[in-house]
Amino acid sequence: MVKKAGDCGYIHVYTGNGKGKTTAALGLAFRAMGRGKRSYIAQFMKGQEYGEVCAAEMVSSYITIEQFGEKEPCHTCGAPTEESIKLAQNGLKAAHNAMLSGNFDIIILDEINVAHYYKLLATQDILDFMSSKPYACELILTGRYAADEIMQAADLVTDMVEIKHYFNKGILARDGIER
């Protein structure tokens, strides 16, 4: 079945090692807000204060962000903690409820690909989420390490390629720019 651009939503995946995956998703939410659309953003593996969380509070009638990560950055070596797994699973459930509520036009699963890569979420759970997307809802999944199965199930895949990054010179994440 061919989808008509005006009446359906698509599934996007923003992945790759380059900067800009979350920023692209937030830009889409901001653009949608300009057209009166509402976005729900579930941030996986993020529990710290990011600028977008503060900004969303200013436009809360259009953009809702919930975080499902520990306050300290998730340890990415070894087995994931039970707490990290529980937070990620709660995030997927909350995003699913938001998506099916009919209150949002766009659902963004920020860093879900990374959560999957670190085994906080199962591939099948994400694919099931994707297949339960209402017809008119736009769904965006961000994060490096997107699994092939997830990319195959998407309608649009963008691979952010790093050419050069100041992080490699020791510049850490800056407030208002990377966080």
PAZAPA-4460 file (N, C-alpha, C; in steps of 0.05 Angstrom, whole numbers, plus 32768, in hexadecimal, padded with zeros to 4 digits):
% residues 179
    n_x    n_y    n_z   ca_x   ca_y   ca_z    c_x    c_y    c_z   seq   type   mol
   8011   7FE8   8000   8000   8000   8000   8012   8019   8000     1      M     A
   800D   802B   7FEE   801C   8044   7FEC   8010   8058   8000     2      V     A
   8021   8064   8010   8017   8078   8023   8016   8093   8016     3      K     A
   8002   80A2   801D   8000   80BE   8013   800D   80D0   8028     4      K     A
   801E   80E2   801F   802D   80F3   8031   801D   8103   8044     5      A     A
   8005   810C   803C   7FF5   811D   804D   7FE5   8110   8063     6      G     A
   7FE1   80F6   8061   7FCF   80E9   8075   7FDC   80D3   8086     7      D     A
   7FF6   80CF   8084   8002   80BA   8094   801C   80C4   80A0     8      C     A
   8025   80B5   80B3   803F   80BB   80C0   8053   80A6   80B8     9      G     A
   806C   80AC   80B9   8081   809A   80B1   8093   8095   80C9    10      Y     A
   80A4   8081   80C5   80B7   8079   80DA   80D3   8082   80D1    11      I     A
   80E0   8092   80E1   80FB   809C   80DB   810F   808F   80EE    12      H     A
   8127   808A   80E5   813D   8082   80F6   8154   8095   80F0    13      V     A
   815E   80A3   8105   8175   80B4   8103   818B   80A6   8113    14      Y     A
   81A0   809D   8105   81B5   808D   8111   81D0   8096   8107    15      T     A
   81E5   8088   810F   8200   808E   8107   8211   809B   811D    16      G     A
   822B   809D   8118   823D   80A8   812B   823F   80C7   812B    17      N     A
   8233   80D3   8117   8235   80F0   8116   8222   80FE   8129    18      G     A
   8228   8117   812F   8217   8128   8140   81FE   8130   8132    19      K     A
   81E8   8132   8141   81D0   813E   8135   81B7   812D   8135    20      G     A
   81B8   8115   813F   81A0   8103   813E   818A   810E   8150    21      K     A
   8190   8113   8169   817C   811E   817B   8174   813A   8172    22      T     A
   8187   8149   8169   8182   8165   8160   816E   8164   8148    23      T     A
   8172   8152   8136   815F   814F   811F   8143   8149   8128    24      A     A
   8141   8136   813B   8127   812E   8145   8119   8146   8153    25      A     A
   8129   8154   8163   811E   816C   8171   8116   8181   815D    26      L     A
   8125   8184   8148   811E   8198   8133   8104   8191   8126    27      G     A
   80FF   8177   8122   80E6   816E   8116   80CF   8175   8129    28      L     A
   80D3   8170   8143   80BE   8177   8157   80B9   8195   8157    29      A     A
   80CD   81A4   8155   80CB   81C2   8155   80BC   81CB   813C    30      F     A
   80C3   81BF   8125   80B5   81C6   810C   8098   81BE   810E    31      R     A
   8092   81A7   8119   8076   819D   811B   8067   81B0   812D    32      A     A
   8073   81B9   8143   8066   81CC   8155   805C   81E5   8146    33      M     A
   806C   81EE   8133   8064   8205   8123   804B   8200   8112    34      G     A
   8044   81E7   810F   802C   81E0   8100   8016   81D5   8113    35      R     A
   801A   81DA   812D   8006   81D2   8140   8006   81B5   8148    36      G     A
   801B   81A7   8141   801D   818A   8148   802B   8186   8162    37      K     A
   8024   8170   8170   802F   816A   818A   8042   8152   8188    38      R     A
   8058   8154   8197   806C   813F   8197   8071   8135   81B3    39      S     A
   8075   811B   81B5   807D   810D   81CE   8099   8101   81C9    40      Y     A
   80AB   8108   81DB   80C7   80FE   81D9   80CE   80EE   81F2    41      I     A
   80D5   80D5   81ED   80DF   80C4   8203   80FD   80C2   81FF    42      A     A
   810C   80CB   8213   8129   80CA   8211   8133   80B2   8221    43      Q     A
   8140   80A0   8213   814B   8088   821F   8168   808D   8227    44      F     A
   8170   8081   823E   818B   8083   8248   8193   80A0   824F    45      M     A
   8180   80B2   8251   8185   80CD   8258   8175   80D4   8271    46      K     A
   8183   80DD   8286   8176   80E5   829F   8181   8100   82A8    47      G     A
   8195   810A   829A   81A2   8123   82A1   8191   813A   8295    48      Q     A
   8197   8152   829F   8189   816A   8294   8195   8172   827A    49      E     A
   8184   8171   8265   818C   8179   824A   817C   8192   8243    50      Y     A
   8187   81A3   8232   817A   81BB   822B   815F   81B7   821F    51      G     A
   815B   81A2   8210   8141   819D   8203   812B   8197   8218    52      E     A
   8133   818C   822F   811F   8187   8244   8115   81A2   824F    53      V     A
   8128   81B4   8253   8120   81CF   825D   8110   81DE   8248    54      C     A
   8118   81DC   822F   8109   81E9   8219   80ED   81DE   8216    55      A     A
   80EA   81C4   8219   80D0   81B7   8215   80BC   81C1   822B    56      A     A
   80C7   81C7   8242   80B5   81D2   8258   80A9   81EC   824F    57      E     A
   80B8   81FB   823F   80AE   8215   8235   8098   8213   8221    58      M     A
   8097   81FC   8213   8083   81F7   81FE   8074   81DD   8204    59      V     A
   806E   81D9   821D   8063   81BF   8225   8048   81B8   8219    60      S     A
   803A   81CB   820F   8021   81C4   8202   8025   81B7   81E7    61      S     A
   803E   81B8   81DD   8045   81AC   81C3   8059   8195   81C4    62      Y     A
   806C   8198   81D7   8082   8184   81D8   8084   817A   81F5    63      I     A
   8082   815F   81F8   8085   8152   8212   809E   8140   8210    64      T     A
   80B0   8143   8224   80C7   8132   8226   80C7   8124   8241    65      I     A
   80CB   810A   823F   80CF   80FA   8258   80EA   80EB   8255    66      E     A
   80F9   80EA   826B   8112   80DC   826A   8110   80C1   8278    67      Q     A
   811E   80AD   826C   811E   8092   8277   813B   8088   8278    68      F     A
   814A   8096   8289   8166   808F   828D   816F   8097   82A8    69      G     A
   8184   808C   82B1   818F   8092   82CC   819B   80AE   82CC    70      E     A
   819B   80BA   82E3   81A6   80D6   82E6   81C3   80D7   82DD    71      K     A
   81D2   80C3   82E4   81EE   80C1   82DB   81EF   80B2   82C1    72      E     A
   8201   80BA   82AF   8202   80AC   8295   8204   808E   8299    73      P     A
   81F6   8080   8288   81F4   8062   828A   8210   8056   8284    74      C     A
   8218   8044   8295   8231   8036   8291   822D   8023   8279    75      H     A
   823E   8026   8265   8239   8017   824C   824C   7FFF   8249    76      T     A
   825B   7FF8   825E   826C   7FE1   825D   8260   7FCB   826E    77      C     A
   8260   7FB3   8264   8255   7F9D   8273   8236   7F9C   8271    78      G     A
   822B   7F8B   8282   820E   7F87   8281   81FF   7FA0   828B    79      A     A
   81E8   7FA6   827F   81D8   7FBD   8288   81CD   7FB8   82A4    80      P     A
   81C9   7FCD   82B3   81BD   7FCB   82CE   819F   7FC5   82CB    81      T     A
   8194   7FB9   82DF   8177   7FB4   82E0   8168   7FCE   82DF    82      E     A
   8172   7FE3   82EC   8165   7FFD   82EC   8164   8009   82D0    83      E     A
   817A   8007   82C1   817B   8012   82A6   8167   8003   8294    84      S     A
   8166   7FE8   8297   8153   7FD9   8287   8136   7FE0   828E    85      I     A
   8131   7FE3   82A7   8115   7FEA   82B0   810E   8006   82A6    86      K     A
   8120   8019   82A7   811A   8034   829D   8114   8034   8280    87      L     A
   8124   8025   8270   8120   8023   8253   8105   8016   824D    88      A     A
   80FF   8001   825A   80E5   7FF4   8256   80CE   8006   825D    89      Q     A
   80D1   8014   8273   80BC   8028   827B   80B9   803D   8266    90      N     A
   80D0   8046   825B   80CF   805A   8246   80C0   8051   822D    91      G     A
   80C5   8038   8225   80B8   802D   820E   8099   802B   8213    92      L     A
   8092   8023   822B   8075   8021   8232   8069   803D   8232    93      K     A
   8076   8051   823E   806C   806C   823F   8068   8077   8223    94      A     A
   807C   8073   8212   807B   807D   81F6   8064   806F   81E7    95      A     A
   8061   8056   81EC   804B   8047   81DF   8030   8052   81E7    96      H     A
   802D   8057   8201   8014   8063   820B   800F   807E   81FF    97      N     A
   8024   808E   81FE   8022   80A9   81F2   801A   80A7   81D4    98      A     A
   8027   8094   81C6   8021   8091   81A9   8004   8088   81A5    99      M     A
   7FFA   8077   81B5   7FDF   806D   81B1   7FC9   807F   81BE   100      L     A
   7FD2   8093   81CD   7FBF   80A5   81DA   7FB0   80B7   81C6   101      S     A
   7FBC   80BC   81AF   7FB0   80CE   819C   7FB6   80EB   81A2   102      G     A
   7FC6   80F0   81B7   7FCC   810C   81BF   7FE4   8117   81B0   103      N     A
   7FF3   8106   81A2   800C   810F   8195   800D   8107   8178   104      F     A
   8018   8119   8168   801C   8114   814C   8036   8107   8145   105      D     A
   804A   810C   8157   8065   8102   8153   806F   80F5   816C   106      I     A
   807B   80DE   8169   8087   80D0   8180   80A5   80CD   8179   107      I     A
   80B6   80D6   818C   80D3   80D4   8188   80DE   80C3   819E   108      I     A
   80EC   80AE   8196   80FA   809C   81A8   8118   80A2   81A7   109      L     A
   8120   80B5   81B7   813B   80C0   81B6   814F   80AD   81C3   110      D     A
   8163   80A6   81B5   8178   8093   81BE   816F   8077   81C2   111      E     A
   8158   8070   81B6   814E   8054   81B8   8161   8040   81AB   112      I     A
   816E   8048   8196   8181   8036   8188   8199   802F   819A   113      N     A
   81A2   8042   81AA   81B7   803E   81BD   81AE   802C   81D4   114      V     A
   8196   8031   81DD   818A   8020   81F2   8188   8003   81E9   115      A     A
   8181   8000   81D0   817F   7FE5   81C4   819B   7FD8   81C2   116      H     A
   81AE   7FE8   81B9   81C9   7FDE   81B5   81D5   7FD4   81D0   117      Y     A
   81CF   7FE2   81E5   81D9   7FDA   8200   81C6   7FC7   820E   118      Y     A
   81B4   7FBB   81FF   81A2   7FA5   8208   818F   7FAE   821F   119      K     A
   8187   7FC7   821E   8172   7FD0   8230   8156   7FC9   8226   120      L     A
   8154   7FC6   820B   813B   7FC0   81FE   8140   7FAA   81E9   121      L     A
   812C   7F99   81E5   812E   7F83   81D2   8126   7F8E   81B6   122      A     A
   8132   7F83   81A2   812C   7F8A   8186   810E   7F87   8181   123      T     A
   8103   7F70   8189   80E7   7F6B   8183   80D4   7F7F   8190   124      Q     A
   80DB   7F88   81A8   80CB   7F9C   81B6   80CA   7FB6   81A6   125      D     A
   80E0   7FBE   819A   80E1   7FD6   818A   80D2   7FD2   8170   126      I     A
   80D6   7FBC   8163   80C7   7FB6   814A   80A9   7FB5   814F   127      L     A
   80A1   7FA9   8166   8084   7FA9   816D   807A   7FC5   8171   128      D     A
   808A   7FD6   817E   8082   7FF2   8182   807E   7FFF   8167   129      F     A
   8091   7FFB   8155   8090   8008   813A   8077   7FFE   812B   130      M     A
   8071   7FE5   812D   805A   7FDA   811E   803F   7FE3   812A   131      S     A
   803F   7FEC   8143   8026   7FF5   814F   8021   8013   814B   132      S     A
   8032   8020   813B   802F   803D   8136   8015   8042   8128   133      K     A
   8005   8055   8133   7FEC   805D   8125   7FF4   8069   8109   134      P     A
   7FE2   8066   80F7   7FE7   806E   80DB   7FF1   808B   80D8   135      Y     A
   7FE5   809D   80E6   7FEB   80BA   80E3   8003   80C3   80F4   136      A     A
   800C   80B3   8106   8022   80BA   8118   803D   80B9   810A   137      C     A
   804E   80CD   810F   8069   80CD   8106   807A   80C2   811D   138      E     A
   808C   80B0   8117   809D   80A3   812B   80BA   80A6   8124   139      L     A
   80CA   80B0   8137   80E7   80B4   8133   80F7   80A5   8148   140      I     A
   810A   8095   813F   811C   8087   8151   8138   8091   814C   141      L     A
   8145   809A   8162   8160   80A5   815F   8175   8094   816E   142      T     A
   818E   809A   8168   81A4   808E   8175   81B6   807E   8163   143      G     A
   81CF   807E   8168   81E2   806E   8159   81DC   8051   815D   144      R     A
   81E8   8040   814D   81E6   8023   814F   81CA   8018   8148   145      Y     A
   81BB   8025   8137   81A1   801A   812F   81A4   7FFE   8123   146      A     A
   8194   7FEC   812D   8195   7FD0   8123   8189   7FCE   8107   147      A     A
   8194   7FBC   80F8   818A   7FB8   80DC   816C   7FB4   80DB   148      D     A
   8161   7FA4   80ED   8145   7F9E   80ED   8134   7FB7   80F1   149      E     A
   813E   7FC9   8102   8130   7FE2   8107   8132   7FF4   80EE   150      I     A
   8149   7FF6   80E2   814C   8006   80C9   813B   7FFB   80B3   151      M     A
   8139   7FE0   80B1   8128   7FD4   809C   810B   7FDA   80A0   152      Q     A
   8102   7FDC   80B9   80E6   7FE2   80BF   80DE   7FFF   80BB   153      A     A
   80F2   8011   80B9   80EE   802E   80B7   80E7   8036   809A   154      A     A
   80DB   804D   8098   80D6   8059   807D   80ED   806B   8074   155      D     A
   80FB   8077   8087   8111   808A   8082   8127   8084   8095   156      L     A
   813F   8082   808B   8157   807E   809C   816C   8092   8094   157      V     A
   8175   80A1   80A8   818B   80B4   80A4   81A2   80AC   80B4   158      T     A
   81BA   80A9   80A8   81D2   80A2   80B5   81E4   80BB   80B8   159      D     A
   81E6   80C5   80D1   81F6   80DC   80D6   8213   80D3   80D7   160      M     A
   8223   80DC   80C4   823F   80D4   80C1   8251   80E9   80CD   161      V     A
   8262   80E0   80DF   8275   80F3   80EB   828D   80F6   80D8   162      E     A
   8292   810E   80D0   82AA   8115   80C0   82C0   8120   80D2   163      I     A
   82B7   8131   80E5   82CA   813E   80F7   82BA   8146   810F   164      K     A
   82C5   8143   8127   82B7   814A   8140   82CA   8155   8154   165      H     A
   82C4   816B   8161   82D6   8177   8175   82D8   8166   818E   166      Y     A
   82C6   8153   8192   82C8   8141   81A9   82E3   8132   81A8   167      F     A
   82EC   812C   8190   8306   811E   818C   831E   812F   8195   168      N     A
   831A   8148   8199   832F   815A   81A3   832B   815F   81C1   169      K     A
   8319   814F   81CE   8315   8152   81EB   8300   8165   81F3   170      G     A
   82F0   8170   81E0   82DA   8182   81E7   82C3   8172   81F0   171      I     A
   82BA   8176   8209   82A3   8166   8213   8289   8174   820C   172      L     A
   8273   8166   8212   8258   8170   820C   8254   818B   821A   173      A     A
   8248   819E   820B   8244   81B9   8216   8226   81BE   8219   174      R     A
   821F   81CC   822E   8203   81D3   8233   81F8   81E4   821D   175      D     A
   81E1   81DD   8213   81D4   81ED   81FE   81DD   81E5   81E2   176      G     A
   81F2   81D5   81E0   81FC   81CC   81C6   81F9   81AD   81C3   177      I     A
   8205   819E   81D5   8202   8181   81D5   81F0   8177   81EA   178      E     A
   81EA   8187   81FE   81D7   817E   8213   81C7   8196   821E   179      R     A
***
